[in-house]
Amino acid sequence: MCNDKALGPMLGRCAHLARERMDARMSKYGMTPAQTHVLLNLRQRGGQLPQCELTALMRVKPSTVNGILDRMVEKGLLERTVSGMDARRRLVTLTPAGVERESQVKQSFQEAEALIARGMTEEETKTLRALLERVIHNLEEDRTL
């Protein structure tokens, strides 16, 4: 029997609402969640990455990343170039517009994080993170079974 206080449904509802609120913030900038992840990953790693490394970070198929990157290139947020060392290797680089958009996205992300933790003490937020990390670990461990 499933009830509304069971952990699985509660976690699912939290994830759904968090994603919904973040999507609403990103839509102001014409950004999808996947495009947001690309910007944040590139910025955290100095603004440039080989496309294969970005694909690994995104944990999606190369064809999916290609589509995401194509749309971001069209928006002027990044460039793709051939690596000078290996013509088969493509580099993805943030443009100045991409750096600016990443800053806006980061601000919206911080606002969403504050919303999630509203009313919690710093200690409660720390405890929640630790508990969620344990849940993630448990579920990822089960993947190997």
Chimera marker file (.cmm) of the C-alpha trace (Angstrom):
<marker_set name="trace">
<marker id="1" x="0.000" y="0.000" z="0.000" r="1" g="1" b="0" radius="0.5"/>
<marker id="2" x="1.353" y="3.424" z="-0.979" r="1" g="1" b="0" radius="0.5"/>
<marker id="3" x="0.611" y="6.610" z="0.943" r="1" g="1" b="0" radius="0.5"/>
<marker id="4" x="1.527" y="10.246" z="0.488" r="1" g="1" b="0" radius="0.5"/>
<marker id="5" x="4.123" y="10.055" z="3.276" r="1" g="1" b="0" radius="0.5"/>
<marker id="6" x="6.113" y="7.206" z="1.718" r="1" g="1" b="0" radius="0.5"/>
<marker id="7" x="9.660" y="8.277" z="0.862" r="1" g="1" b="0" radius="0.5"/>
<marker id="8" x="9.587" y="7.385" z="-2.831" r="1" g="1" b="0" radius="0.5"/>
<marker id="9" x="6.533" y="9.495" z="-3.702" r="1" g="1" b="0" radius="0.5"/>
<marker id="10" x="7.729" y="12.362" z="-1.500" r="1" g="1" b="0" radius="0.5"/>
<marker id="11" x="11.141" y="12.407" z="-3.173" r="1" g="1" b="0" radius="0.5"/>
<marker id="12" x="9.475" y="12.206" z="-6.575" r="1" g="1" b="0" radius="0.5"/>
<marker id="13" x="7.199" y="15.139" z="-5.751" r="1" g="1" b="0" radius="0.5"/>
<marker id="14" x="10.143" y="17.194" z="-4.461" r="1" g="1" b="0" radius="0.5"/>
<marker id="15" x="12.150" y="16.455" z="-7.612" r="1" g="1" b="0" radius="0.5"/>
<marker id="16" x="9.186" y="17.337" z="-9.828" r="1" g="1" b="0" radius="0.5"/>
<marker id="17" x="8.538" y="20.654" z="-8.068" r="1" g="1" b="0" radius="0.5"/>
<marker id="18" x="12.231" y="21.606" z="-7.947" r="1" g="1" b="0" radius="0.5"/>
<marker id="19" x="12.588" y="20.884" z="-11.670" r="1" g="1" b="0" radius="0.5"/>
<marker id="20" x="9.387" y="22.783" z="-12.468" r="1" g="1" b="0" radius="0.5"/>
<marker id="21" x="10.496" y="25.883" z="-10.545" r="1" g="1" b="0" radius="0.5"/>
<marker id="22" x="13.975" y="25.791" z="-12.097" r="1" g="1" b="0" radius="0.5"/>
<marker id="23" x="12.536" y="25.347" z="-15.597" r="1" g="1" b="0" radius="0.5"/>
<marker id="24" x="10.314" y="28.399" z="-15.039" r="1" g="1" b="0" radius="0.5"/>
<marker id="25" x="13.362" y="30.470" z="-14.078" r="1" g="1" b="0" radius="0.5"/>
<marker id="26" x="15.446" y="29.237" z="-17.028" r="1" g="1" b="0" radius="0.5"/>
<marker id="27" x="12.656" y="29.857" z="-19.531" r="1" g="1" b="0" radius="0.5"/>
<marker id="28" x="13.093" y="33.595" z="-18.889" r="1" g="1" b="0" radius="0.5"/>
<marker id="29" x="16.403" y="33.233" z="-20.697" r="1" g="1" b="0" radius="0.5"/>
<marker id="30" x="15.173" y="30.823" z="-23.367" r="1" g="1" b="0" radius="0.5"/>
<marker id="31" x="17.243" y="28.049" z="-21.778" r="1" g="1" b="0" radius="0.5"/>
<marker id="32" x="16.439" y="24.379" z="-21.334" r="1" g="1" b="0" radius="0.5"/>
<marker id="33" x="17.730" y="22.467" z="-18.307" r="1" g="1" b="0" radius="0.5"/>
<marker id="34" x="20.234" y="20.614" z="-20.511" r="1" g="1" b="0" radius="0.5"/>
<marker id="35" x="21.563" y="23.883" z="-21.958" r="1" g="1" b="0" radius="0.5"/>
<marker id="36" x="21.872" y="25.222" z="-18.429" r="1" g="1" b="0" radius="0.5"/>
<marker id="37" x="23.974" y="22.193" z="-17.451" r="1" g="1" b="0" radius="0.5"/>
<marker id="38" x="26.236" y="22.772" z="-20.451" r="1" g="1" b="0" radius="0.5"/>
<marker id="39" x="26.850" y="26.394" z="-19.425" r="1" g="1" b="0" radius="0.5"/>
<marker id="40" x="27.522" y="25.521" z="-15.799" r="1" g="1" b="0" radius="0.5"/>
<marker id="41" x="29.825" y="22.605" z="-16.678" r="1" g="1" b="0" radius="0.5"/>
<marker id="42" x="31.826" y="24.703" z="-19.133" r="1" g="1" b="0" radius="0.5"/>
<marker id="43" x="32.158" y="27.634" z="-16.743" r="1" g="1" b="0" radius="0.5"/>
<marker id="44" x="33.266" y="25.391" z="-13.867" r="1" g="1" b="0" radius="0.5"/>
<marker id="45" x="35.984" y="23.956" z="-16.100" r="1" g="1" b="0" radius="0.5"/>
<marker id="46" x="37.456" y="27.176" z="-17.443" r="1" g="1" b="0" radius="0.5"/>
<marker id="47" x="35.049" y="27.845" z="-20.314" r="1" g="1" b="0" radius="0.5"/>
<marker id="48" x="36.312" y="25.167" z="-22.701" r="1" g="1" b="0" radius="0.5"/>
<marker id="49" x="36.096" y="21.368" z="-22.912" r="1" g="1" b="0" radius="0.5"/>
<marker id="50" x="36.510" y="18.672" z="-25.511" r="1" g="1" b="0" radius="0.5"/>
<marker id="51" x="33.027" y="17.683" z="-26.667" r="1" g="1" b="0" radius="0.5"/>
<marker id="52" x="33.601" y="14.056" z="-25.635" r="1" g="1" b="0" radius="0.5"/>
<marker id="53" x="34.295" y="15.142" z="-22.036" r="1" g="1" b="0" radius="0.5"/>
<marker id="54" x="31.192" y="17.322" z="-22.007" r="1" g="1" b="0" radius="0.5"/>
<marker id="55" x="29.168" y="14.365" z="-23.297" r="1" g="1" b="0" radius="0.5"/>
<marker id="56" x="30.482" y="12.215" z="-20.446" r="1" g="1" b="0" radius="0.5"/>
<marker id="57" x="29.589" y="14.891" z="-17.891" r="1" g="1" b="0" radius="0.5"/>
<marker id="58" x="26.081" y="15.219" z="-19.295" r="1" g="1" b="0" radius="0.5"/>
<marker id="59" x="25.500" y="11.432" z="-19.150" r="1" g="1" b="0" radius="0.5"/>
<marker id="60" x="23.500" y="11.418" z="-22.380" r="1" g="1" b="0" radius="0.5"/>
<marker id="61" x="24.049" y="10.090" z="-25.892" r="1" g="1" b="0" radius="0.5"/>
<marker id="62" x="26.497" y="11.954" z="-28.150" r="1" g="1" b="0" radius="0.5"/>
<marker id="63" x="23.673" y="12.647" z="-30.616" r="1" g="1" b="0" radius="0.5"/>
<marker id="64" x="21.670" y="14.318" z="-27.838" r="1" g="1" b="0" radius="0.5"/>
<marker id="65" x="24.623" y="16.521" z="-26.892" r="1" g="1" b="0" radius="0.5"/>
<marker id="66" x="25.087" y="17.438" z="-30.567" r="1" g="1" b="0" radius="0.5"/>
<marker id="67" x="21.524" y="18.718" z="-30.721" r="1" g="1" b="0" radius="0.5"/>
<marker id="68" x="21.889" y="20.695" z="-27.504" r="1" g="1" b="0" radius="0.5"/>
<marker id="69" x="25.157" y="22.238" z="-28.678" r="1" g="1" b="0" radius="0.5"/>
<marker id="70" x="23.760" y="23.044" z="-32.130" r="1" g="1" b="0" radius="0.5"/>
<marker id="71" x="20.983" y="25.117" z="-30.565" r="1" g="1" b="0" radius="0.5"/>
<marker id="72" x="23.425" y="26.855" z="-28.240" r="1" g="1" b="0" radius="0.5"/>
<marker id="73" x="25.729" y="27.716" z="-31.148" r="1" g="1" b="0" radius="0.5"/>
<marker id="74" x="22.704" y="29.195" z="-32.970" r="1" g="1" b="0" radius="0.5"/>
<marker id="75" x="22.022" y="31.366" z="-29.893" r="1" g="1" b="0" radius="0.5"/>
<marker id="76" x="25.644" y="32.547" z="-29.899" r="1" g="1" b="0" radius="0.5"/>
<marker id="77" x="26.361" y="31.078" z="-26.459" r="1" g="1" b="0" radius="0.5"/>
<marker id="78" x="29.228" y="28.838" z="-27.499" r="1" g="1" b="0" radius="0.5"/>
<marker id="79" x="31.476" y="27.825" z="-30.370" r="1" g="1" b="0" radius="0.5"/>
<marker id="80" x="32.665" y="24.426" z="-31.528" r="1" g="1" b="0" radius="0.5"/>
<marker id="81" x="36.077" y="24.191" z="-33.126" r="1" g="1" b="0" radius="0.5"/>
<marker id="82" x="38.386" y="21.437" z="-34.247" r="1" g="1" b="0" radius="0.5"/>
<marker id="83" x="41.259" y="20.766" z="-31.876" r="1" g="1" b="0" radius="0.5"/>
<marker id="84" x="44.612" y="21.734" z="-33.342" r="1" g="1" b="0" radius="0.5"/>
<marker id="85" x="46.137" y="18.507" z="-32.042" r="1" g="1" b="0" radius="0.5"/>
<marker id="86" x="43.488" y="16.125" z="-33.382" r="1" g="1" b="0" radius="0.5"/>
<marker id="87" x="41.078" y="17.058" z="-36.171" r="1" g="1" b="0" radius="0.5"/>
<marker id="88" x="38.627" y="14.404" z="-34.943" r="1" g="1" b="0" radius="0.5"/>
<marker id="89" x="38.399" y="16.094" z="-31.564" r="1" g="1" b="0" radius="0.5"/>
<marker id="90" x="36.043" y="19.060" z="-31.190" r="1" g="1" b="0" radius="0.5"/>
<marker id="91" x="36.399" y="21.748" z="-28.545" r="1" g="1" b="0" radius="0.5"/>
<marker id="92" x="33.372" y="23.492" z="-27.046" r="1" g="1" b="0" radius="0.5"/>
<marker id="93" x="34.050" y="27.046" z="-25.861" r="1" g="1" b="0" radius="0.5"/>
<marker id="94" x="31.843" y="29.622" z="-24.169" r="1" g="1" b="0" radius="0.5"/>
<marker id="95" x="31.452" y="32.898" z="-26.058" r="1" g="1" b="0" radius="0.5"/>
<marker id="96" x="31.205" y="36.229" z="-24.202" r="1" g="1" b="0" radius="0.5"/>
<marker id="97" x="27.413" y="35.944" z="-24.564" r="1" g="1" b="0" radius="0.5"/>
<marker id="98" x="27.625" y="32.456" z="-23.063" r="1" g="1" b="0" radius="0.5"/>
<marker id="99" x="29.617" y="33.733" z="-20.096" r="1" g="1" b="0" radius="0.5"/>
<marker id="100" x="27.006" y="36.440" z="-19.511" r="1" g="1" b="0" radius="0.5"/>
<marker id="101" x="24.135" y="33.956" z="-19.796" r="1" g="1" b="0" radius="0.5"/>
<marker id="102" x="25.900" y="31.580" z="-17.392" r="1" g="1" b="0" radius="0.5"/>
<marker id="103" x="26.050" y="34.392" z="-14.856" r="1" g="1" b="0" radius="0.5"/>
<marker id="104" x="22.287" y="34.955" z="-15.202" r="1" g="1" b="0" radius="0.5"/>
<marker id="105" x="21.601" y="31.236" z="-14.977" r="1" g="1" b="0" radius="0.5"/>
<marker id="106" x="23.804" y="30.908" z="-11.901" r="1" g="1" b="0" radius="0.5"/>
<marker id="107" x="21.872" y="33.715" z="-10.192" r="1" g="1" b="0" radius="0.5"/>
<marker id="108" x="18.561" y="31.991" z="-10.959" r="1" g="1" b="0" radius="0.5"/>
<marker id="109" x="19.975" y="28.694" z="-9.710" r="1" g="1" b="0" radius="0.5"/>
<marker id="110" x="20.968" y="30.357" z="-6.421" r="1" g="1" b="0" radius="0.5"/>
<marker id="111" x="17.453" y="31.811" z="-6.099" r="1" g="1" b="0" radius="0.5"/>
<marker id="112" x="15.960" y="28.341" z="-6.587" r="1" g="1" b="0" radius="0.5"/>
<marker id="113" x="18.351" y="26.878" z="-4.009" r="1" g="1" b="0" radius="0.5"/>
<marker id="114" x="17.291" y="29.561" z="-1.527" r="1" g="1" b="0" radius="0.5"/>
<marker id="115" x="13.637" y="28.729" z="-2.198" r="1" g="1" b="0" radius="0.5"/>
<marker id="116" x="14.251" y="25.032" z="-1.535" r="1" g="1" b="0" radius="0.5"/>
<marker id="117" x="15.981" y="25.777" z="1.789" r="1" g="1" b="0" radius="0.5"/>
<marker id="118" x="13.636" y="28.578" z="2.882" r="1" g="1" b="0" radius="0.5"/>
<marker id="119" x="12.731" y="28.252" z="6.551" r="1" g="1" b="0" radius="0.5"/>
<marker id="120" x="15.553" y="25.796" z="7.273" r="1" g="1" b="0" radius="0.5"/>
<marker id="121" x="18.507" y="26.526" z="9.478" r="1" g="1" b="0" radius="0.5"/>
<marker id="122" x="21.993" y="26.045" z="8.092" r="1" g="1" b="0" radius="0.5"/>
<marker id="123" x="22.287" y="22.874" z="10.147" r="1" g="1" b="0" radius="0.5"/>
<marker id="124" x="18.981" y="21.514" z="8.806" r="1" g="1" b="0" radius="0.5"/>
<marker id="125" x="20.112" y="22.221" z="5.241" r="1" g="1" b="0" radius="0.5"/>
<marker id="126" x="23.394" y="20.428" z="5.912" r="1" g="1" b="0" radius="0.5"/>
<marker id="127" x="21.518" y="17.453" z="7.390" r="1" g="1" b="0" radius="0.5"/>
<marker id="128" x="19.126" y="17.322" z="4.435" r="1" g="1" b="0" radius="0.5"/>
<marker id="129" x="22.068" y="17.273" z="2.004" r="1" g="1" b="0" radius="0.5"/>
<marker id="130" x="23.699" y="14.441" z="3.932" r="1" g="1" b="0" radius="0.5"/>
<marker id="131" x="20.471" y="12.427" z="3.973" r="1" g="1" b="0" radius="0.5"/>
<marker id="132" x="19.886" y="12.980" z="0.259" r="1" g="1" b="0" radius="0.5"/>
<marker id="133" x="23.467" y="11.933" z="-0.472" r="1" g="1" b="0" radius="0.5"/>
<marker id="134" x="22.794" y="8.710" z="1.422" r="1" g="1" b="0" radius="0.5"/>
<marker id="135" x="19.575" y="8.092" z="-0.550" r="1" g="1" b="0" radius="0.5"/>
<marker id="136" x="21.433" y="8.723" z="-3.827" r="1" g="1" b="0" radius="0.5"/>
<marker id="137" x="24.203" y="6.359" z="-2.759" r="1" g="1" b="0" radius="0.5"/>
<marker id="138" x="21.693" y="3.664" z="-1.815" r="1" g="1" b="0" radius="0.5"/>
<marker id="139" x="19.869" y="3.944" z="-5.121" r="1" g="1" b="0" radius="0.5"/>
<marker id="140" x="23.053" y="4.046" z="-7.211" r="1" g="1" b="0" radius="0.5"/>
<marker id="141" x="24.397" y="1.035" z="-5.327" r="1" g="1" b="0" radius="0.5"/>
<marker id="142" x="21.213" y="-0.858" z="-6.230" r="1" g="1" b="0" radius="0.5"/>
<marker id="143" x="21.943" y="-0.222" z="-9.929" r="1" g="1" b="0" radius="0.5"/>
<marker id="144" x="24.783" y="-2.724" z="-9.738" r="1" g="1" b="0" radius="0.5"/>
<marker id="145" x="22.515" y="-5.523" z="-8.565" r="1" g="1" b="0" radius="0.5"/>
<link id1="1" id2="2" r="1" g="1" b="0" radius="0.2"/>
<link id1="2" id2="3" r="1" g="1" b="0" radius="0.2"/>
<link id1="3" id2="4" r="1" g="1" b="0" radius="0.2"/>
<link id1="4" id2="5" r="1" g="1" b="0" radius="0.2"/>
<link id1="5" id2="6" r="1" g="1" b="0" radius="0.2"/>
<link id1="6" id2="7" r="1" g="1" b="0" radius="0.2"/>
<link id1="7" id2="8" r="1" g="1" b="0" radius="0.2"/>
<link id1="8" id2="9" r="1" g="1" b="0" radius="0.2"/>
<link id1="9" id2="10" r="1" g="1" b="0" radius="0.2"/>
<link id1="10" id2="11" r="1" g="1" b="0" radius="0.2"/>
<link id1="11" id2="12" r="1" g="1" b="0" radius="0.2"/>
<link id1="12" id2="13" r="1" g="1" b="0" radius="0.2"/>
<link id1="13" id2="14" r="1" g="1" b="0" radius="0.2"/>
<link id1="14" id2="15" r="1" g="1" b="0" radius="0.2"/>
<link id1="15" id2="16" r="1" g="1" b="0" radius="0.2"/>
<link id1="16" id2="17" r="1" g="1" b="0" radius="0.2"/>
<link id1="17" id2="18" r="1" g="1" b="0" radius="0.2"/>
<link id1="18" id2="19" r="1" g="1" b="0" radius="0.2"/>
<link id1="19" id2="20" r="1" g="1" b="0" radius="0.2"/>
<link id1="20" id2="21" r="1" g="1" b="0" radius="0.2"/>
<link id1="21" id2="22" r="1" g="1" b="0" radius="0.2"/>
<link id1="22" id2="23" r="1" g="1" b="0" radius="0.2"/>
<link id1="23" id2="24" r="1" g="1" b="0" radius="0.2"/>
<link id1="24" id2="25" r="1" g="1" b="0" radius="0.2"/>
<link id1="25" id2="26" r="1" g="1" b="0" radius="0.2"/>
<link id1="26" id2="27" r="1" g="1" b="0" radius="0.2"/>
<link id1="27" id2="28" r="1" g="1" b="0" radius="0.2"/>
<link id1="28" id2="29" r="1" g="1" b="0" radius="0.2"/>
<link id1="29" id2="30" r="1" g="1" b="0" radius="0.2"/>
<link id1="30" id2="31" r="1" g="1" b="0" radius="0.2"/>
<link id1="31" id2="32" r="1" g="1" b="0" radius="0.2"/>
<link id1="32" id2="33" r="1" g="1" b="0" radius="0.2"/>
<link id1="33" id2="34" r="1" g="1" b="0" radius="0.2"/>
<link id1="34" id2="35" r="1" g="1" b="0" radius="0.2"/>
<link id1="35" id2="36" r="1" g="1" b="0" radius="0.2"/>
<link id1="36" id2="37" r="1" g="1" b="0" radius="0.2"/>
<link id1="37" id2="38" r="1" g="1" b="0" radius="0.2"/>
<link id1="38" id2="39" r="1" g="1" b="0" radius="0.2"/>
<link id1="39" id2="40" r="1" g="1" b="0" radius="0.2"/>
<link id1="40" id2="41" r="1" g="1" b="0" radius="0.2"/>
<link id1="41" id2="42" r="1" g="1" b="0" radius="0.2"/>
<link id1="42" id2="43" r="1" g="1" b="0" radius="0.2"/>
<link id1="43" id2="44" r="1" g="1" b="0" radius="0.2"/>
<link id1="44" id2="45" r="1" g="1" b="0" radius="0.2"/>
<link id1="45" id2="46" r="1" g="1" b="0" radius="0.2"/>
<link id1="46" id2="47" r="1" g="1" b="0" radius="0.2"/>
<link id1="47" id2="48" r="1" g="1" b="0" radius="0.2"/>
<link id1="48" id2="49" r="1" g="1" b="0" radius="0.2"/>
<link id1="49" id2="50" r="1" g="1" b="0" radius="0.2"/>
<link id1="50" id2="51" r="1" g="1" b="0" radius="0.2"/>
<link id1="51" id2="52" r="1" g="1" b="0" radius="0.2"/>
<link id1="52" id2="53" r="1" g="1" b="0" radius="0.2"/>
<link id1="53" id2="54" r="1" g="1" b="0" radius="0.2"/>
<link id1="54" id2="55" r="1" g="1" b="0" radius="0.2"/>
<link id1="55" id2="56" r="1" g="1" b="0" radius="0.2"/>
<link id1="56" id2="57" r="1" g="1" b="0" radius="0.2"/>
<link id1="57" id2="58" r="1" g="1" b="0" radius="0.2"/>
<link id1="58" id2="59" r="1" g="1" b="0" radius="0.2"/>
<link id1="59" id2="60" r="1" g="1" b="0" radius="0.2"/>
<link id1="60" id2="61" r="1" g="1" b="0" radius="0.2"/>
<link id1="61" id2="62" r="1" g="1" b="0" radius="0.2"/>
<link id1="62" id2="63" r="1" g="1" b="0" radius="0.2"/>
<link id1="63" id2="64" r="1" g="1" b="0" radius="0.2"/>
<link id1="64" id2="65" r="1" g="1" b="0" radius="0.2"/>
<link id1="65" id2="66" r="1" g="1" b="0" radius="0.2"/>
<link id1="66" id2="67" r="1" g="1" b="0" radius="0.2"/>
<link id1="67" id2="68" r="1" g="1" b="0" radius="0.2"/>
<link id1="68" id2="69" r="1" g="1" b="0" radius="0.2"/>
<link id1="69" id2="70" r="1" g="1" b="0" radius="0.2"/>
<link id1="70" id2="71" r="1" g="1" b="0" radius="0.2"/>
<link id1="71" id2="72" r="1" g="1" b="0" radius="0.2"/>
<link id1="72" id2="73" r="1" g="1" b="0" radius="0.2"/>
<link id1="73" id2="74" r="1" g="1" b="0" radius="0.2"/>
<link id1="74" id2="75" r="1" g="1" b="0" radius="0.2"/>
<link id1="75" id2="76" r="1" g="1" b="0" radius="0.2"/>
<link id1="76" id2="77" r="1" g="1" b="0" radius="0.2"/>
<link id1="77" id2="78" r="1" g="1" b="0" radius="0.2"/>
<link id1="78" id2="79" r="1" g="1" b="0" radius="0.2"/>
<link id1="79" id2="80" r="1" g="1" b="0" radius="0.2"/>
<link id1="80" id2="81" r="1" g="1" b="0" radius="0.2"/>
<link id1="81" id2="82" r="1" g="1" b="0" radius="0.2"/>
<link id1="82" id2="83" r="1" g="1" b="0" radius="0.2"/>
<link id1="83" id2="84" r="1" g="1" b="0" radius="0.2"/>
<link id1="84" id2="85" r="1" g="1" b="0" radius="0.2"/>
<link id1="85" id2="86" r="1" g="1" b="0" radius="0.2"/>
<link id1="86" id2="87" r="1" g="1" b="0" radius="0.2"/>
<link id1="87" id2="88" r="1" g="1" b="0" radius="0.2"/>
<link id1="88" id2="89" r="1" g="1" b="0" radius="0.2"/>
<link id1="89" id2="90" r="1" g="1" b="0" radius="0.2"/>
<link id1="90" id2="91" r="1" g="1" b="0" radius="0.2"/>
<link id1="91" id2="92" r="1" g="1" b="0" radius="0.2"/>
<link id1="92" id2="93" r="1" g="1" b="0" radius="0.2"/>
<link id1="93" id2="94" r="1" g="1" b="0" radius="0.2"/>
<link id1="94" id2="95" r="1" g="1" b="0" radius="0.2"/>
<link id1="95" id2="96" r="1" g="1" b="0" radius="0.2"/>
<link id1="96" id2="97" r="1" g="1" b="0" radius="0.2"/>
<link id1="97" id2="98" r="1" g="1" b="0" radius="0.2"/>
<link id1="98" id2="99" r="1" g="1" b="0" radius="0.2"/>
<link id1="99" id2="100" r="1" g="1" b="0" radius="0.2"/>
<link id1="100" id2="101" r="1" g="1" b="0" radius="0.2"/>
<link id1="101" id2="102" r="1" g="1" b="0" radius="0.2"/>
<link id1="102" id2="103" r="1" g="1" b="0" radius="0.2"/>
<link id1="103" id2="104" r="1" g="1" b="0" radius="0.2"/>
<link id1="104" id2="105" r="1" g="1" b="0" radius="0.2"/>
<link id1="105" id2="106" r="1" g="1" b="0" radius="0.2"/>
<link id1="106" id2="107" r="1" g="1" b="0" radius="0.2"/>
<link id1="107" id2="108" r="1" g="1" b="0" radius="0.2"/>
<link id1="108" id2="109" r="1" g="1" b="0" radius="0.2"/>
<link id1="109" id2="110" r="1" g="1" b="0" radius="0.2"/>
<link id1="110" id2="111" r="1" g="1" b="0" radius="0.2"/>
<link id1="111" id2="112" r="1" g="1" b="0" radius="0.2"/>
<link id1="112" id2="113" r="1" g="1" b="0" radius="0.2"/>
<link id1="113" id2="114" r="1" g="1" b="0" radius="0.2"/>
<link id1="114" id2="115" r="1" g="1" b="0" radius="0.2"/>
<link id1="115" id2="116" r="1" g="1" b="0" radius="0.2"/>
<link id1="116" id2="117" r="1" g="1" b="0" radius="0.2"/>
<link id1="117" id2="118" r="1" g="1" b="0" radius="0.2"/>
<link id1="118" id2="119" r="1" g="1" b="0" radius="0.2"/>
<link id1="119" id2="120" r="1" g="1" b="0" radius="0.2"/>
<link id1="120" id2="121" r="1" g="1" b="0" radius="0.2"/>
<link id1="121" id2="122" r="1" g="1" b="0" radius="0.2"/>
<link id1="122" id2="123" r="1" g="1" b="0" radius="0.2"/>
<link id1="123" id2="124" r="1" g="1" b="0" radius="0.2"/>
<link id1="124" id2="125" r="1" g="1" b="0" radius="0.2"/>
<link id1="125" id2="126" r="1" g="1" b="0" radius="0.2"/>
<link id1="126" id2="127" r="1" g="1" b="0" radius="0.2"/>
<link id1="127" id2="128" r="1" g="1" b="0" radius="0.2"/>
<link id1="128" id2="129" r="1" g="1" b="0" radius="0.2"/>
<link id1="129" id2="130" r="1" g="1" b="0" radius="0.2"/>
<link id1="130" id2="131" r="1" g="1" b="0" radius="0.2"/>
<link id1="131" id2="132" r="1" g="1" b="0" radius="0.2"/>
<link id1="132" id2="133" r="1" g="1" b="0" radius="0.2"/>
<link id1="133" id2="134" r="1" g="1" b="0" radius="0.2"/>
<link id1="134" id2="135" r="1" g="1" b="0" radius="0.2"/>
<link id1="135" id2="136" r="1" g="1" b="0" radius="0.2"/>
<link id1="136" id2="137" r="1" g="1" b="0" radius="0.2"/>
<link id1="137" id2="138" r="1" g="1" b="0" radius="0.2"/>
<link id1="138" id2="139" r="1" g="1" b="0" radius="0.2"/>
<link id1="139" id2="140" r="1" g="1" b="0" radius="0.2"/>
<link id1="140" id2="141" r="1" g="1" b="0" radius="0.2"/>
<link id1="141" id2="142" r="1" g="1" b="0" radius="0.2"/>
<link id1="142" id2="143" r="1" g="1" b="0" radius="0.2"/>
<link id1="143" id2="144" r="1" g="1" b="0" radius="0.2"/>
<link id1="144" id2="145" r="1" g="1" b="0" radius="0.2"/>
</marker_set>
